[in-house]
Amino acid sequence: MKKRLILTGFSGMVVGVALASLAFRVLTPRNVLAAPQAAPAAEAAKAGKAKGKQVASTAPCGPNIPGELGVNTAKDSRCFELRFYRVDPTRDGVGQFKGGINELHKRFREGELEVFKKNGVDVMAVWQNLDEPGTLVYLLSYKDRAAREAGWAAFNADPKWTELRLKYFVPLNSTITYMSATDYSPLK
């Protein structure tokens, strides 16, 4: 009887931990359901009012950050944007969405980087996330927030981007982080 109580208690604890973990995952806010086809900040702010969408930040980014936020940032920092694109297999084949991580890599390889460069966006690095194989990570930089907004507006209007987006319409969830270098960072 004592052994049965211990097993029952252990099973209950396992179920409780599993349910708590599931609840945490469900209730924790997720960032964006936008793919690179997402709009630049001004349009994303309008679209972001829809539940579950991340609104693009309009906070200062780059050099001369005012106030408390700028205390530890370099006065000559660029505006950095770190983007995580997670392929969403649950939406593959839904509507026009098709493809996975390999198609996303093809899109970048076949011209997305050139479209960024052509439109004034500096792609500093692109990585394959080894811990999450369905995730592509890349780092962009700009002179400042205004250059970021102008670069994305030009990027989204570029016919080559439209061609690539339609050819490789990969379903993505993305996380976007804006950063300015600290005053002691070697990379500014």
ABEGO torsion letter per residue (X at the ends): XAAAAAAAAAAAAAAAAAAAAAAAAAABBBBEABBAABBBAAAAAAAAABBGBBBBBABBBEBGBBEAAAAABBAABBBBBBBBBBBBAAABGBEABBEBAAAAAAAAAAGAAAAAAAAGBBBABBBBBAABAABBBBBBBBABAAAAAAAAAAAAABAAAAAAAAABBBBBBBBBBBBBBBAABABX
